[in-house]
Structure formats: C-alpha cells, structure tokens
C-alpha cells in the first residue's frame, strides 16, 4: 500500500512537472487578392501582412514565465521574404519574462505607440492602401528612420519592451532602443528616406540619444482610450491620442489625432498634423469598415482619404474582403481590392 502511494505521488509530481514544461505554438496568416489603383494595372496584392510565427511559454514557477516570439514575413504571390531586403524575422524576434510585474522582452518588435494605435484604426493596422495606419494614423512618421534601406519602419531593433499589468483598465507600455548604428543609407540621397529638404545624415549613423516610445491605454466597458509619445533616432517627436466607443455591441466608433515635430532634421515643413475618424460594424456574417482622415502638411499639399471595406466570414479563420478608397493630395487616386484572408 505504501509503495502504491509513493508511486502515485511520484507519478503526480512527474505529471505536474510535465505540464510546466514549455509549449510552442505555430501560427500565421496568408492573404492574397487582386488590386487596382488609378494609373496602374490590376495586380496580385494583399490586404494584410503574410506571416509565419512561433511563440512559446515556459512556466518557471511562482507566477513567473519565460516567453518568446519569432515572426517571419513573406509574400504569398511569390513565396519570397517580404520585400526581399528585410530581416528573416521582420515581424518580431523577442524573448522575455512575464510575471506579476508585467512583461519584459528584449529584441525587435513594434514600438509601444505603433502597437497601441492599431486598436483605433478601422483596418486594425493592416497595410492595405484602403487602410490608414501606414500613412494617416502615423502621419508619415517613421519609428526607425536609421534602419537599413527597405526595412519596416514601425519597429525598434536592439530594444527593451515593457508592458505593465492591467490595473482597473489601465496599462502602461514602454519601448527603449539602444543607441546603435543600424546600417541606414546616407540622406539626402538618390533613394533617401526621409527625402531631400532635410539636414544631411551620414550612412550608418548613431542616434544622438536613445529612441523611445511610451503609451498608456485604458479599456473599460464600452470605452477605450490611448495617449502616446515617441522620439525616434533622428529626434523626430510624435504625440498621439485616440479613443473608441461601442454604443452597441455590433458598432465600434473610433477617432485619433497625431502631431509630428520634425524640426531636428527637416529644413521645411517641420510639423505634420493628422486625424482620423472611423467605424466597424458587425452585421450578419460580415463586418463593414469605414474611415476618413486627413494629414497636413507632410510636404505642401494636404492629404485626404476616404475608405470603405467589407469582410464576409466563411469561418472563424477565413474571410473574403472587398475594399475601395479614394485619396486626394496633388492628384486623386482610387484603389479597389478584392481578396481572401486565412488565419492558421
């Protein structure tokens, strides 16, 4: 009897240990469609980023967990890495610890501002031309202007990321990048980003001070809000506030405002202001997306954009979509897109 109890206890201890071991999840999205913009031919395109990801956790005991996440970006129409020139783990590559203190991660990922702001954009931050995140919402702002040519510019590399616990609906988020060179091209130059009319910046320049990003978010019932501030490697500064409200379960209304100060590296047009209003409406098996936004000056001509989209859910993981948008700056351009999105 005693031997049986001992064996049972050992088996239970082993089972508990096995359950505490690390678990790894493979996930991703594949998105492909057809798109046509004014002045161009119909082409295979995408509404969302295509990604393949790996994330996992390990229970270390006493409420502490080790976590990691790696995310590859690829093009569904060719099977190549996104833009061919970007890092293998373009989406993110982070490892960290999670506990009662919140979450601390190191590596590469979206900044606190960029990650928080997608909840207040009608296309949830997807990079489709019909969406607003890649231009209006961020007011043509780059979180990482000193990265290599072709790299995604809404992330920090060589950075520390912190997310506090959620307390009474409030959460604080912060990202601080190392003051390191990251293979930027010299600009102004033939393929300069940012373009001409800037103070010159040498190739592989070191930021004058550590780039950082902070945001505070609040979620309670039908209301959500965000306030954020970010300073990049060229000392450009961006302030942003946003809010959303659900008057009924099916309807989400949202608005945001951004102000960008480029006085430390631009010679002219040093301030850019942008605002956006939008809505998501769930109806039957689908979702209607709508938005209107403006930014000025970002050059000289004010940019105006109006967009409308529709998702039709075939399942919990797969949907068809259709988007149409009109964008006016110096000229008027219309974009129409149709496609299929699948999560796995």
Short mmCIF file of the C-alpha atoms (twelve columns), coordinates in Angstrom:
data_MODEL
# 
_entry.id   MODEL 
# 
loop_
_atom_site.group_PDB 
_atom_site.id 
_atom_site.type_symbol 
_atom_site.label_atom_id 
_atom_site.label_alt_id 
_atom_site.label_comp_id 
_atom_site.label_asym_id 
_atom_site.label_seq_id 
_atom_site.Cartn_x 
_atom_site.Cartn_y 
_atom_site.Cartn_z 
_atom_site.pdbx_PDB_model_num 
ATOM 1   C CA . UNK A 1   0.000   0.000  0.000   1 
ATOM 2   C CA . UNK A 2   2.806   2.389  0.944   1 
ATOM 3   C CA . UNK A 3   4.644   1.552  -2.293  1 
ATOM 4   C CA . UNK A 4   1.492   2.286  -4.277  1 
ATOM 5   C CA . UNK A 5   1.054   5.645  -2.545  1 
ATOM 6   C CA . UNK A 6   4.704   6.526  -3.171  1 
ATOM 7   C CA . UNK A 7   4.382   5.539  -6.820  1 
ATOM 8   C CA . UNK A 8   1.205   7.574  -7.147  1 
ATOM 9   C CA . UNK A 9   2.856   10.609 -5.561  1 
ATOM 10  C CA . UNK A 10  5.874   10.317 -7.858  1 
ATOM 11  C CA . UNK A 11  3.585   9.992  -10.882 1 
ATOM 12  C CA . UNK A 12  1.670   13.114 -9.813  1 
ATOM 13  C CA . UNK A 13  4.887   15.076 -9.345  1 
ATOM 14  C CA . UNK A 14  6.112   13.955 -12.763 1 
ATOM 15  C CA . UNK A 15  2.808   14.928 -14.397 1 
ATOM 16  C CA . UNK A 16  2.912   18.370 -12.754 1 
ATOM 17  C CA . UNK A 17  6.479   18.842 -13.982 1 
ATOM 18  C CA . UNK A 18  5.494   17.775 -17.495 1 
ATOM 19  C CA . UNK A 19  2.641   20.260 -17.541 1 
ATOM 20  C CA . UNK A 20  5.042   23.017 -16.509 1 
ATOM 21  C CA . UNK A 21  7.355   22.406 -19.473 1 
ATOM 22  C CA . UNK A 22  7.488   24.850 -22.350 1 
ATOM 23  C CA . UNK A 23  4.827   24.850 -25.050 1 
ATOM 24  C CA . UNK A 24  5.332   26.157 -28.586 1 
ATOM 25  C CA . UNK A 25  2.608   27.394 -30.921 1 
ATOM 26  C CA . UNK A 26  2.906   27.779 -34.687 1 
ATOM 27  C CA . UNK A 27  0.601   30.378 -36.211 1 
ATOM 28  C CA . UNK A 28  0.285   32.681 -39.174 1 
ATOM 29  C CA . UNK A 29  -1.765  34.351 -41.868 1 
ATOM 30  C CA . UNK A 30  -1.938  34.061 -45.627 1 
ATOM 31  C CA . UNK A 31  -3.630  36.826 -47.583 1 
ATOM 32  C CA . UNK A 32  -3.873  37.283 -51.344 1 
ATOM 33  C CA . UNK A 33  -6.112  39.231 -53.669 1 
ATOM 34  C CA . UNK A 34  -6.373  41.445 -56.710 1 
ATOM 35  C CA . UNK A 35  -5.914  45.203 -56.541 1 
ATOM 36  C CA . UNK A 36  -6.280  48.064 -58.998 1 
ATOM 37  C CA . UNK A 37  -5.202  51.663 -58.398 1 
ATOM 38  C CA . UNK A 38  -5.655  54.674 -60.657 1 
ATOM 39  C CA . UNK A 39  -2.937  54.720 -63.295 1 
ATOM 40  C CA . UNK A 40  -1.813  51.120 -62.741 1 
ATOM 41  C CA . UNK A 41  -2.794  47.675 -63.999 1 
ATOM 42  C CA . UNK A 42  -4.588  45.040 -61.928 1 
ATOM 43  C CA . UNK A 43  -2.078  43.088 -59.848 1 
ATOM 44  C CA . UNK A 44  -1.921  40.324 -57.261 1 
ATOM 45  C CA . UNK A 45  -1.802  42.125 -53.934 1 
ATOM 46  C CA . UNK A 46  -2.603  41.704 -50.245 1 
ATOM 47  C CA . UNK A 47  -4.671  43.449 -47.604 1 
ATOM 48  C CA . UNK A 48  -2.712  42.177 -44.600 1 
ATOM 49  C CA . UNK A 49  0.871   41.109 -43.955 1 
ATOM 50  C CA . UNK A 50  1.550   37.432 -44.589 1 
ATOM 51  C CA . UNK A 51  3.345   35.906 -41.635 1 
ATOM 52  C CA . UNK A 52  4.596   32.669 -40.126 1 
ATOM 53  C CA . UNK A 53  5.166   32.795 -36.398 1 
ATOM 54  C CA . UNK A 54  6.420   30.739 -33.480 1 
ATOM 55  C CA . UNK A 55  5.677   31.619 -29.872 1 
ATOM 56  C CA . UNK A 56  6.028   29.770 -26.634 1 
ATOM 57  C CA . UNK A 57  5.984   29.916 -22.856 1 
ATOM 58  C CA . UNK A 58  7.644   28.039 -20.038 1 
ATOM 59  C CA . UNK A 59  6.235   28.067 -16.525 1 
ATOM 60  C CA . UNK A 60  9.127   28.846 -14.163 1 
ATOM 61  C CA . UNK A 61  7.009   28.666 -11.015 1 
ATOM 62  C CA . UNK A 62  5.762   31.289 -8.556  1 
ATOM 63  C CA . UNK A 63  3.822   33.053 -11.311 1 
ATOM 64  C CA . UNK A 64  6.901   33.612 -13.476 1 
ATOM 65  C CA . UNK A 65  7.011   32.580 -17.142 1 
ATOM 66  C CA . UNK A 66  9.667   32.682 -19.848 1 
ATOM 67  C CA . UNK A 67  8.239   33.727 -23.221 1 
ATOM 68  C CA . UNK A 68  9.467   34.118 -26.784 1 
ATOM 69  C CA . UNK A 69  8.044   35.039 -30.195 1 
ATOM 70  C CA . UNK A 70  9.542   34.899 -33.690 1 
ATOM 71  C CA . UNK A 71  7.672   36.127 -36.768 1 
ATOM 72  C CA . UNK A 72  8.655   35.774 -40.430 1 
ATOM 73  C CA . UNK A 73  7.043   37.943 -43.118 1 
ATOM 74  C CA . UNK A 74  6.651   36.589 -46.664 1 
ATOM 75  C CA . UNK A 75  4.906   37.363 -49.949 1 
ATOM 76  C CA . UNK A 76  2.101   34.931 -50.791 1 
ATOM 77  C CA . UNK A 77  2.289   35.553 -54.545 1 
ATOM 78  C CA . UNK A 78  5.988   34.673 -54.869 1 
ATOM 79  C CA . UNK A 79  6.857   32.815 -51.645 1 
ATOM 80  C CA . UNK A 80  9.802   35.148 -51.059 1 
ATOM 81  C CA . UNK A 81  10.624  37.037 -47.883 1 
ATOM 82  C CA . UNK A 82  8.753   40.318 -47.590 1 
ATOM 83  C CA . UNK A 83  10.407  42.937 -49.858 1 
ATOM 84  C CA . UNK A 84  13.407  40.565 -50.199 1 
ATOM 85  C CA . UNK A 85  15.639  43.003 -48.285 1 
ATOM 86  C CA . UNK A 86  14.112  42.742 -44.814 1 
ATOM 87  C CA . UNK A 87  15.302  40.620 -41.867 1 
ATOM 88  C CA . UNK A 88  14.274  36.963 -41.654 1 
ATOM 89  C CA . UNK A 89  12.244  37.679 -38.522 1 
ATOM 90  C CA . UNK A 90  10.933  41.001 -39.799 1 
ATOM 91  C CA . UNK A 91  7.708   40.869 -37.754 1 
ATOM 92  C CA . UNK A 92  9.412   40.401 -34.418 1 
ATOM 93  C CA . UNK A 93  12.064  38.433 -32.552 1 
ATOM 94  C CA . UNK A 94  11.712  38.809 -28.794 1 
ATOM 95  C CA . UNK A 95  12.405  36.837 -25.649 1 
ATOM 96  C CA . UNK A 96  11.455  37.820 -22.110 1 
ATOM 97  C CA . UNK A 97  9.856   37.190 -18.745 1 
ATOM 98  C CA . UNK A 98  6.248   37.614 -17.603 1 
ATOM 99  C CA . UNK A 99  5.013   37.830 -14.027 1 
ATOM 100 C CA . UNK A 100 3.136   39.940 -11.512 1 
ATOM 101 C CA . UNK A 101 5.376   42.871 -12.500 1 
ATOM 102 C CA . UNK A 102 4.138   42.724 -16.099 1 
ATOM 103 C CA . UNK A 103 6.060   41.650 -19.207 1 
ATOM 104 C CA . UNK A 104 9.668   42.474 -20.122 1 
ATOM 105 C CA . UNK A 105 11.044  41.464 -23.539 1 
ATOM 106 C CA . UNK A 106 14.250  42.112 -25.494 1 
ATOM 107 C CA . UNK A 107 14.824  42.100 -29.250 1 
ATOM 108 C CA . UNK A 108 12.845  43.545 -32.169 1 
ATOM 109 C CA . UNK A 109 9.151   44.443 -32.326 1 
ATOM 110 C CA . UNK A 110 6.508   47.138 -32.715 1 
ATOM 111 C CA . UNK A 111 7.047   50.204 -30.552 1 
ATOM 112 C CA . UNK A 112 4.644   50.994 -27.707 1 
ATOM 113 C CA . UNK A 113 2.929   53.667 -29.824 1 
ATOM 114 C CA . UNK A 114 2.710   51.602 -33.010 1 
ATOM 115 C CA . UNK A 115 1.346   48.561 -31.170 1 
ATOM 116 C CA . UNK A 116 -1.268  50.522 -29.197 1 
ATOM 117 C CA . UNK A 117 -2.541  52.661 -32.093 1 
ATOM 118 C CA . UNK A 118 -3.835  49.796 -34.271 1 
ATOM 119 C CA . UNK A 119 -6.870  49.340 -31.996 1 
ATOM 120 C CA . UNK A 120 -8.126  52.771 -33.094 1 
ATOM 121 C CA . UNK A 121 -7.810  52.318 -36.869 1 
ATOM 122 C CA . UNK A 122 -10.715 50.808 -38.898 1 
ATOM 123 C CA . UNK A 123 -8.491  48.276 -40.700 1 
ATOM 124 C CA . UNK A 124 -6.721  47.289 -37.426 1 
ATOM 125 C CA . UNK A 125 -3.339  48.404 -38.747 1 
ATOM 126 C CA . UNK A 126 -3.372  46.257 -41.909 1 
ATOM 127 C CA . UNK A 127 -1.121  47.780 -44.619 1 
ATOM 128 C CA . UNK A 128 -3.738  47.818 -47.401 1 
ATOM 129 C CA . UNK A 129 -3.917  51.094 -49.409 1 
ATOM 130 C CA . UNK A 130 -7.517  51.363 -48.155 1 
ATOM 131 C CA . UNK A 131 -6.277  51.464 -44.552 1 
ATOM 132 C CA . UNK A 132 -4.884  54.429 -42.632 1 
ATOM 133 C CA . UNK A 133 -2.196  53.021 -40.324 1 
ATOM 134 C CA . UNK A 134 0.770   53.229 -42.693 1 
ATOM 135 C CA . UNK A 135 0.247   56.892 -43.528 1 
ATOM 136 C CA . UNK A 136 -2.590  58.930 -41.983 1 
ATOM 137 C CA . UNK A 137 -2.530  57.396 -38.483 1 
ATOM 138 C CA . UNK A 138 1.245   57.694 -38.174 1 
ATOM 139 C CA . UNK A 139 1.281   60.990 -40.123 1 
ATOM 140 C CA . UNK A 140 4.043   59.690 -42.448 1 
ATOM 141 C CA . UNK A 141 6.158   59.132 -39.340 1 
ATOM 142 C CA . UNK A 142 8.958   56.568 -39.115 1 
ATOM 143 C CA . UNK A 143 9.827   54.935 -35.791 1 
ATOM 144 C CA . UNK A 144 13.135  53.685 -37.220 1 
ATOM 145 C CA . UNK A 145 14.443  56.104 -39.902 1 
ATOM 146 C CA . UNK A 146 18.035  54.958 -39.312 1 
ATOM 147 C CA . UNK A 147 17.420  51.346 -40.308 1 
ATOM 148 C CA . UNK A 148 18.682  49.682 -43.481 1 
ATOM 149 C CA . UNK A 149 17.021  50.565 -46.793 1 
ATOM 150 C CA . UNK A 150 13.784  48.624 -47.365 1 
ATOM 151 C CA . UNK A 151 13.307  47.762 -43.701 1 
ATOM 152 C CA . UNK A 152 9.958   48.151 -41.952 1 
ATOM 153 C CA . UNK A 153 9.967   51.442 -40.059 1 
ATOM 154 C CA . UNK A 154 7.345   50.927 -37.344 1 
ATOM 155 C CA . UNK A 155 9.552   48.810 -35.098 1 
ATOM 156 C CA . UNK A 156 12.624  49.173 -32.896 1 
ATOM 157 C CA . UNK A 157 15.519  46.727 -33.131 1 
ATOM 158 C CA . UNK A 158 18.008  46.228 -30.262 1 
ATOM 159 C CA . UNK A 159 15.294  47.285 -27.821 1 
ATOM 160 C CA . UNK A 160 13.753  46.603 -24.413 1 
ATOM 161 C CA . UNK A 161 9.946   46.335 -24.250 1 
ATOM 162 C CA . UNK A 162 7.808   46.643 -21.117 1 
ATOM 163 C CA . UNK A 163 4.062   46.155 -20.613 1 
ATOM 164 C CA . UNK A 164 2.645   46.719 -17.141 1 
ATOM 165 C CA . UNK A 165 -0.137  44.610 -15.626 1 
ATOM 166 C CA . UNK A 166 -3.640  45.886 -16.404 1 
ATOM 167 C CA . UNK A 167 -4.932  47.691 -13.295 1 
ATOM 168 C CA . UNK A 168 -8.543  48.909 -13.285 1 
ATOM 169 C CA . UNK A 169 -8.448  49.013 -17.086 1 
ATOM 170 C CA . UNK A 170 -5.174  50.985 -17.286 1 
ATOM 171 C CA . UNK A 171 -1.929  49.715 -18.811 1 
ATOM 172 C CA . UNK A 172 1.450   51.411 -19.340 1 
ATOM 173 C CA . UNK A 173 3.738   50.385 -22.209 1 
ATOM 174 C CA . UNK A 174 7.309   51.462 -22.947 1 
ATOM 175 C CA . UNK A 175 9.986   50.684 -25.543 1 
ATOM 176 C CA . UNK A 176 13.600  51.881 -25.404 1 
ATOM 177 C CA . UNK A 177 16.082  51.148 -28.198 1 
ATOM 178 C CA . UNK A 178 19.850  51.025 -27.912 1 
ATOM 179 C CA . UNK A 179 21.870  53.951 -29.245 1 
ATOM 180 C CA . UNK A 180 23.396  51.828 -32.005 1 
ATOM 181 C CA . UNK A 181 24.008  52.251 -35.745 1 
ATOM 182 C CA . UNK A 182 21.664  50.119 -37.860 1 
ATOM 183 C CA . UNK A 183 23.005  50.390 -41.449 1 
ATOM 184 C CA . UNK A 184 20.961  53.348 -42.659 1 
ATOM 185 C CA . UNK A 185 21.826  54.848 -46.067 1 
ATOM 186 C CA . UNK A 186 23.137  58.406 -46.219 1 
ATOM 187 C CA . UNK A 187 20.460  61.015 -46.886 1 
ATOM 188 C CA . UNK A 188 19.527  63.198 -48.599 1 
ATOM 189 C CA . UNK A 189 20.480  60.852 -51.439 1 
ATOM 190 C CA . UNK A 190 19.126  59.193 -54.610 1 
ATOM 191 C CA . UNK A 191 16.902  56.794 -52.646 1 
ATOM 192 C CA . UNK A 192 16.769  58.808 -49.473 1 
ATOM 193 C CA . UNK A 193 14.257  58.110 -46.726 1 
ATOM 194 C CA . UNK A 194 13.490  60.694 -45.410 1 
ATOM 195 C CA . UNK A 195 13.809  62.617 -48.722 1 
ATOM 196 C CA . UNK A 196 15.544  65.882 -49.597 1 
ATOM 197 C CA . UNK A 197 14.953  69.157 -47.727 1 
ATOM 198 C CA . UNK A 198 16.498  67.543 -44.644 1 
ATOM 199 C CA . UNK A 199 19.732  68.177 -42.838 1 
ATOM 200 C CA . UNK A 200 22.271  65.625 -44.131 1 
ATOM 201 C CA . UNK A 201 22.679  62.355 -42.227 1 
ATOM 202 C CA . UNK A 202 25.709  60.101 -42.708 1 
ATOM 203 C CA . UNK A 203 25.416  56.416 -43.575 1 
ATOM 204 C CA . UNK A 204 25.257  54.039 -40.604 1 
ATOM 205 C CA . UNK A 205 24.665  56.975 -38.261 1 
ATOM 206 C CA . UNK A 206 24.357  56.578 -34.496 1 
ATOM 207 C CA . UNK A 207 21.278  58.208 -32.890 1 
ATOM 208 C CA . UNK A 208 22.068  61.282 -30.824 1 
ATOM 209 C CA . UNK A 209 20.117  59.715 -27.944 1 
ATOM 210 C CA . UNK A 210 18.179  56.530 -27.263 1 
ATOM 211 C CA . UNK A 211 14.962  56.278 -29.306 1 
ATOM 212 C CA . UNK A 212 11.976  55.549 -27.057 1 
ATOM 213 C CA . UNK A 213 8.216   55.147 -27.146 1 
ATOM 214 C CA . UNK A 214 5.591   55.184 -24.383 1 
ATOM 215 C CA . UNK A 215 1.832   54.701 -24.355 1 
ATOM 216 C CA . UNK A 216 -0.947  54.484 -21.801 1 
ATOM 217 C CA . UNK A 217 -4.143  52.628 -22.662 1 
ATOM 218 C CA . UNK A 218 -7.485  52.338 -20.917 1 
ATOM 219 C CA . UNK A 219 -10.232 49.799 -21.542 1 
ATOM 220 C CA . UNK A 220 -13.442 49.682 -19.567 1 
ATOM 221 C CA . UNK A 221 -16.831 48.526 -20.783 1 
ATOM 222 C CA . UNK A 222 -17.811 50.366 -23.952 1 
ATOM 223 C CA . UNK A 223 -14.910 52.845 -23.897 1 
ATOM 224 C CA . UNK A 224 -11.199 52.610 -24.758 1 
ATOM 225 C CA . UNK A 225 -8.539  55.291 -24.980 1 
ATOM 226 C CA . UNK A 226 -4.845  55.806 -25.684 1 
ATOM 227 C CA . UNK A 227 -2.223  58.512 -25.238 1 
ATOM 228 C CA . UNK A 228 1.292   58.048 -26.649 1 
ATOM 229 C CA . UNK A 229 4.592   59.825 -27.198 1 
ATOM 230 C CA . UNK A 230 7.582   58.685 -29.256 1 
ATOM 231 C CA . UNK A 231 11.014  60.007 -30.225 1 
ATOM 232 C CA . UNK A 232 12.960  58.283 -32.987 1 
ATOM 233 C CA . UNK A 233 16.659  58.140 -33.889 1 
ATOM 234 C CA . UNK A 234 16.525  61.469 -35.749 1 
ATOM 235 C CA . UNK A 235 14.939  63.170 -32.733 1 
ATOM 236 C CA . UNK A 236 11.571  63.476 -34.515 1 
ATOM 237 C CA . UNK A 237 8.780   63.572 -31.939 1 
ATOM 238 C CA . UNK A 238 5.219   62.328 -32.233 1 
ATOM 239 C CA . UNK A 239 2.247   62.835 -29.890 1 
ATOM 240 C CA . UNK A 240 -0.945  60.850 -30.333 1 
ATOM 241 C CA . UNK A 241 -4.328  60.490 -28.616 1 
ATOM 242 C CA . UNK A 242 -7.118  58.132 -29.625 1 
ATOM 243 C CA . UNK A 243 -10.434 56.808 -28.351 1 
ATOM 244 C CA . UNK A 244 -13.144 54.318 -29.275 1 
ATOM 245 C CA . UNK A 245 -16.722 53.777 -28.126 1 
ATOM 246 C CA . UNK A 246 -19.188 50.933 -28.608 1 
ATOM 247 C CA . UNK A 247 -22.732 52.376 -28.350 1 
ATOM 248 C CA . UNK A 248 -23.991 48.855 -29.122 1 
ATOM 249 C CA . UNK A 249 -22.109 45.557 -29.229 1 
ATOM 250 C CA . UNK A 250 -22.018 45.455 -33.027 1 
ATOM 251 C CA . UNK A 251 -20.755 49.016 -33.582 1 
ATOM 252 C CA . UNK A 252 -17.322 50.447 -32.753 1 
ATOM 253 C CA . UNK A 253 -16.666 54.160 -33.336 1 
ATOM 254 C CA . UNK A 254 -13.091 55.449 -33.223 1 
ATOM 255 C CA . UNK A 255 -11.028 58.600 -33.647 1 
ATOM 256 C CA . UNK A 256 -7.360  59.611 -33.347 1 
ATOM 257 C CA . UNK A 257 -5.128  62.677 -33.609 1 
ATOM 258 C CA . UNK A 258 -1.370  62.879 -34.189 1 
ATOM 259 C CA . UNK A 259 1.168   65.708 -34.210 1 
ATOM 260 C CA . UNK A 260 4.673   65.123 -35.542 1 
ATOM 261 C CA . UNK A 261 7.592   67.520 -34.969 1 
ATOM 262 C CA . UNK A 262 10.483  67.008 -37.406 1 
ATOM 263 C CA . UNK A 263 12.354  70.222 -36.559 1 
ATOM 264 C CA . UNK A 264 15.575  68.415 -35.643 1 
ATOM 265 C CA . UNK A 265 16.191  67.015 -39.137 1 
ATOM 266 C CA . UNK A 266 13.832  68.787 -41.581 1 
ATOM 267 C CA . UNK A 267 14.509  72.226 -43.002 1 
ATOM 268 C CA . UNK A 268 10.969  72.964 -44.235 1 
ATOM 269 C CA . UNK A 269 7.503   71.593 -43.362 1 
ATOM 270 C CA . UNK A 270 8.689   70.554 -39.924 1 
ATOM 271 C CA . UNK A 271 5.237   69.862 -38.477 1 
ATOM 272 C CA . UNK A 272 2.697   67.298 -39.629 1 
ATOM 273 C CA . UNK A 273 -0.753  67.003 -38.102 1 
ATOM 274 C CA . UNK A 274 -3.200  64.203 -38.844 1 
ATOM 275 C CA . UNK A 275 -6.592  62.996 -37.690 1 
ATOM 276 C CA . UNK A 276 -8.848  60.053 -38.424 1 
ATOM 277 C CA . UNK A 277 -12.438 59.011 -37.715 1 
ATOM 278 C CA . UNK A 278 -13.717 55.522 -38.408 1 
ATOM 279 C CA . UNK A 279 -16.159 52.748 -37.609 1 
ATOM 280 C CA . UNK A 280 -16.506 48.959 -37.622 1 
ATOM 281 C CA . UNK A 281 -19.984 47.470 -37.817 1 
ATOM 282 C CA . UNK A 282 -20.663 43.741 -37.466 1 
ATOM 283 C CA . UNK A 283 -23.714 42.731 -39.481 1 
ATOM 284 C CA . UNK A 284 -24.686 39.098 -40.008 1 
ATOM 285 C CA . UNK A 285 -21.627 37.041 -41.026 1 
ATOM 286 C CA . UNK A 286 -19.676 40.138 -42.023 1 
ATOM 287 C CA . UNK A 287 -18.040 43.377 -40.945 1 
ATOM 288 C CA . UNK A 288 -18.248 46.828 -42.516 1 
ATOM 289 C CA . UNK A 289 -15.149 49.057 -42.199 1 
ATOM 290 C CA . UNK A 290 -15.247 52.789 -42.896 1 
ATOM 291 C CA . UNK A 291 -12.940 55.728 -42.301 1 
ATOM 292 C CA . UNK A 292 -11.972 59.259 -43.265 1 
ATOM 293 C CA . UNK A 293 -8.701  61.005 -42.444 1 
ATOM 294 C CA . UNK A 294 -6.512  63.997 -43.251 1 
ATOM 295 C CA . UNK A 295 -2.888  64.999 -42.731 1 
ATOM 296 C CA . UNK A 296 -1.073  68.288 -43.328 1 
ATOM 297 C CA . UNK A 297 1.376   69.481 -44.449 1 
ATOM 298 C CA . UNK A 298 3.713   66.446 -44.970 1 
ATOM 299 C CA . UNK A 299 5.125   68.322 -47.915 1 
ATOM 300 C CA . UNK A 300 2.824   71.084 -49.098 1 
ATOM 301 C CA . UNK A 301 -0.493  69.553 -50.195 1 
ATOM 302 C CA . UNK A 302 -2.993  68.329 -47.621 1 
ATOM 303 C CA . UNK A 303 -3.812  64.618 -47.945 1 
ATOM 304 C CA . UNK A 304 -7.442  63.456 -47.681 1 
ATOM 305 C CA . UNK A 305 -8.549  59.842 -47.723 1 
ATOM 306 C CA . UNK A 306 -11.944 58.123 -47.537 1 
ATOM 307 C CA . UNK A 307 -12.234 54.315 -47.418 1 
ATOM 308 C CA . UNK A 308 -14.908 51.642 -47.245 1 
ATOM 309 C CA . UNK A 309 -14.435 47.899 -46.778 1 
ATOM 310 C CA . UNK A 310 -16.364 44.705 -46.135 1 
ATOM 311 C CA . UNK A 311 -15.362 41.321 -44.681 1 
ATOM 312 C CA . UNK A 312 -17.500 38.216 -45.248 1 
ATOM 313 C CA . UNK A 313 -16.662 35.441 -42.789 1 
ATOM 314 C CA . UNK A 314 -16.609 31.953 -44.304 1 
ATOM 315 C CA . UNK A 315 -15.478 30.543 -40.943 1 
ATOM 316 C CA . UNK A 316 -13.824 31.734 -37.734 1 
ATOM 317 C CA . UNK A 317 -10.465 31.753 -39.510 1 
ATOM 318 C CA . UNK A 318 -11.250 32.592 -43.137 1 
ATOM 319 C CA . UNK A 319 -12.945 35.570 -44.751 1 
ATOM 320 C CA . UNK A 320 -13.419 37.250 -48.132 1 
ATOM 321 C CA . UNK A 321 -12.910 41.003 -48.336 1 
ATOM 322 C CA . UNK A 322 -13.533 43.969 -50.617 1 
ATOM 323 C CA . UNK A 323 -12.065 47.485 -50.207 1 
ATOM 324 C CA . UNK A 324 -12.433 50.771 -52.033 1 
ATOM 325 C CA . UNK A 325 -10.711 54.057 -51.197 1 
ATOM 326 C CA . UNK A 326 -10.108 57.487 -52.663 1 
ATOM 327 C CA . UNK A 327 -7.035  59.515 -51.776 1 
ATOM 328 C CA . UNK A 328 -6.503  63.145 -52.739 1 
ATOM 329 C CA . UNK A 329 -3.280  65.131 -52.452 1 
ATOM 330 C CA . UNK A 330 -1.842  66.724 -55.591 1 
ATOM 331 C CA . UNK A 331 -3.965  64.276 -57.593 1 
ATOM 332 C CA . UNK A 332 -6.926  61.992 -56.898 1 
ATOM 333 C CA . UNK A 333 -6.321  58.233 -56.802 1 
ATOM 334 C CA . UNK A 334 -8.845  55.438 -56.343 1 
ATOM 335 C CA . UNK A 335 -7.981  51.932 -55.138 1 
ATOM 336 C CA . UNK A 336 -10.152 48.800 -55.370 1 
ATOM 337 C CA . UNK A 337 -9.140  45.478 -53.822 1 
ATOM 338 C CA . UNK A 338 -10.710 42.002 -53.511 1 
ATOM 339 C CA . UNK A 339 -9.182  39.019 -51.742 1 
ATOM 340 C CA . UNK A 340 -9.124  36.109 -49.319 1 
ATOM 341 C CA . UNK A 341 -7.602  36.083 -45.826 1 
ATOM 342 C CA . UNK A 342 -6.892  32.940 -43.767 1 
ATOM 343 C CA . UNK A 343 -5.529  32.614 -40.233 1 
ATOM 344 C CA . UNK A 344 -3.873  29.383 -39.106 1 
# 
